[in-house]
Each structure stands twice: as structure tokens, then as C-alpha cells.
Amino acid sequence: MPRVKAKNLREQDSDHLRDRLFELRGELIKLRGLSARGMIQKQSGKIDRIKKDIARVLTIMKEKGIAE
């Protein structure tokens, strides 16, 4: 998944933001499972990047007044 930019998120509608949040949370679950099984290293930074992207989407949703 490409990096999430706040500028691009502000231009999107509420349905697309919810979809993006759903995708990111699914990706985080997948990466945590791989990490627990030892398939990827915890130091790879992928998990942290996804968590920051989720926070970015939630921030934009809160600015727009969109409920999860």
C-alpha cells in the first residue's frame, strides 16, 4: 500500500475514508499475525507505518466530523 498523505485524504469523501481505514486495519492485523509467527521482523517498520497511517485517517475523519 502506498503512503497516506493528509492532503490527499482531505480531498476524499467520507465513504472512501471509511474504506481506507478498513483496509489499513486489515493490513495491520495481517502484519501483526506475520510478526507473531516470525515471518517478518518487528524492526521492519511496516507496522509502525500502518499505525501512523491509521492515525492520519482517523484525524482527518475527526476534522470532518465523520463517525467511525
C-alpha positions as CSV (number, residue, x, y, z in Angstrom):
1,M,0.0,0.0,0.0
2,P,1.3,3.5,-0.8
3,R,1.9,6.0,1.9
4,V,-1.1,8.0,3.0
5,K,-0.8,11.8,2.6
6,A,-3.1,14.1,4.7
7,K,-3.5,16.4,1.8
8,N,-5.0,13.6,-0.4
9,L,-7.2,12.4,2.5
10,R,-8.8,15.8,2.9
11,E,-9.9,15.8,-0.7
12,Q,-11.7,12.4,-0.3
13,D,-15.3,11.8,0.7
14,S,-16.4,10.0,3.9
15,D,-17.1,6.7,2.2
16,H,-13.6,6.5,0.8
17,L,-12.1,7.4,4.1
18,R,-14.0,4.6,5.9
19,D,-12.9,2.1,3.2
20,R,-9.3,3.3,3.5
21,L,-9.5,2.9,7.3
22,F,-10.9,-0.7,6.9
23,E,-8.1,-1.6,4.5
24,L,-5.4,-0.2,6.8
25,R,-6.8,-2.0,9.9
26,G,-6.9,-5.3,7.9
27,E,-3.3,-4.8,6.8
28,L,-2.3,-4.1,10.4
29,I,-3.9,-7.3,11.6
30,K,-2.2,-9.3,8.8
31,L,1.2,-7.8,9.7
32,R,0.8,-8.4,13.4
33,G,0.0,-12.1,12.6
34,L,3.1,-12.4,10.4
35,S,5.2,-10.8,13.1
36,A,3.9,-13.1,15.8
37,R,4.8,-16.1,13.6
38,G,8.2,-14.8,12.9
39,M,7.6,-14.3,9.2
40,I,8.7,-10.6,9.3
41,Q,10.9,-8.8,11.7
42,K,9.4,-6.4,14.1
43,Q,12.0,-3.9,13.3
44,S,11.0,-3.7,9.6
45,G,8.9,-0.5,10.4
46,K,5.9,-1.7,8.4
47,I,3.7,-2.0,11.5
48,D,4.6,1.5,12.7
49,R,3.9,3.0,9.3
50,I,0.5,1.4,9.1
51,K,-0.4,2.6,12.6
52,K,0.6,6.1,11.7
53,D,-1.5,5.9,8.5
54,I,-4.5,4.8,10.6
55,A,-4.0,7.7,12.9
56,R,-3.8,10.1,10.0
57,V,-7.0,8.8,8.5
58,L,-8.8,9.0,11.9
59,T,-7.5,12.6,12.4
60,I,-9.0,13.7,9.1
61,M,-12.2,11.9,9.8
62,K,-12.4,13.7,13.2
63,E,-11.7,17.0,11.5
64,K,-14.6,16.4,9.0
65,G,-16.9,15.2,11.8
66,I,-17.2,11.7,10.3
67,A,-18.1,8.9,12.8
68,E,-16.2,5.6,12.5
